[in-house]
Each structure stands twice: as structure tokens, then as C-alpha cells.
Amino acid sequence: MSFIEAISEEDKKVRLEAFGELLDRFIAVYSKHIQDNGNTGHLFGNSLSFADIVTYVLFKNVVLGLVKFKTDIADYTKPKLTPEIIKLISTVETDPKLIKFVLKSGNLSAAVRA
């Protein structure tokens, strides 16, 4: 059945719709913060922050982590991601201090561009 253990096709559909609404809200809030910060690829200031890393992990888990429950989740989420979110993802993945850690569990930038 999947999408996080839905009990019926109708339940699966409802869960996916709820997930989409929640994802849209997250994307709108984070995109606005990035825009308000001058579209630097960071939520606050001009350097990497804990907030940037946590946001990156959130989207990485959504796009790559949920694949085990919904194999086409990346196809579902990619069109929803804004240029601001994609820039934050790229900024975190290319940070010299983090690159060897973030790419170990998959390249999110490549997943959202594919």
C-alpha cells in the first residue's frame, strides 16, 4: 500500500494531499525567509547557520528519505521547490566544512535537478 502505511487507496490519497499542503506551507515560509535575507542561500546573514543545516536536512529527508515509502516522492516534490530553496540546498551541500558529510547520504542538489 505504502505512503506511510495507508490503509486504503482513499487513505493514501488523503495522506498525499495533506503531505502536499504541509510541504507547500514549509516551502512558502522558508522561501520568504530566504528572500527577506537577500536571497543569499541562507536563512539569516551571509554565512552558514544551524537553521540552514536543519532546513537542508528537512528537505533532504522529504525528497530522499521518504523514497522508501513513496518511490516517486522526488517527482512529486521537485516542482514545488522554489529557486530560493534550491539555492539553500546548494549552499549547504557545497560548504567546504560540510561537503564530505552531506553528500555521504545522497546528493540532494542532483535529485532536485534531475
N, C-alpha and C positions, 0 to 999 in steps of 0.2 A: 504494500500500500504506500508507504513512505510519507512524504512531507511531515516529518517528525511524528510518525506513528498515528496518522489519521485513521479513524475507524470506518470511514466510508468515503466514497468519491465526493459526496457533497461536503463532508467534513474537510477533506483535502482542499477543495476549492475555497471554502471559507477561511481555512488557515492561511492559504496562499494570499488571499485578498487582505487579510489582517496583517500579514507579514509585509505586503506591499505598501499598505498605508503607514505602518510604523517606519519602514525604510524611507518612504518619502518624507516623513517628518524629520527623521535624523538627518537626511541629506539637506533639507531646507535649512535647518538650524546650523549645521556645520558649515555649509556653503556661505551663509550670511556672515558667520564669524570670520571666515577666511577673507571674504570680500571687505568686511569692515576693517580688517587688518591690512588692507592694501594689496590683497591677493599675492602675498609673499610665499605662499605654500606653507604658512604657519598659522596657527590659530591666534597666537599672541606674539608680538615682537618679530624679530628677524632671525631668531636662532631656534634651534630645536628645543622643544619643551616636552615635559611629561604629557601634557594634553595632546600634542601632536602624535606621540607614540601610542597613546591609548586610543586615539581616533583611528590611527592606522590599523591597530590590532582589531578594533571593532569591524572595520570594513574588510580586513583580511579574513576574519572569521566568517563574516557574512558571505563573501564571494568564494573563498576557498574552503572554509571549514564546513559549510553546510552541504558540500558536494556529496558527502556520504548519505545524506537524506534526500537530496534532490539533485540529480546529476546535471541538470541544465540550469542550475541556480545562477551561474555566471552569465548565461544568456539572458536571464530574467533581470539581473541587477545592472549589467553594463549600461543599457540605455538610460537608466535612471541616474547614473553618476554624472555629476557636473564637472566642468573643467577645473573648478576650484578643488574638488575632492581628488580628482586625478592628479592635480599638481601637488597636493599634500602627500599623497601616496608616493609619488616620485621623489619628493623632497626627503621623506623619511628613508626610502629604500636606497637613496644614493648618498646618505650621510656617511662619511668615512668611518665614524665611530660605530655605526650600526650595520653596515652593509653585510658583514660576514654572518651576523645573527639573523637579520630579517630575511635574507634570501635562502637560508637553510630550510625553511618551511614552505618555500614556494615564492615565485616572483609575481606579486600582485599587479605590478605595472603591466607586465606581459599579459596577464589574464584579462585585464580590463581593456587592453588594446586589441586583443585577438578577435 
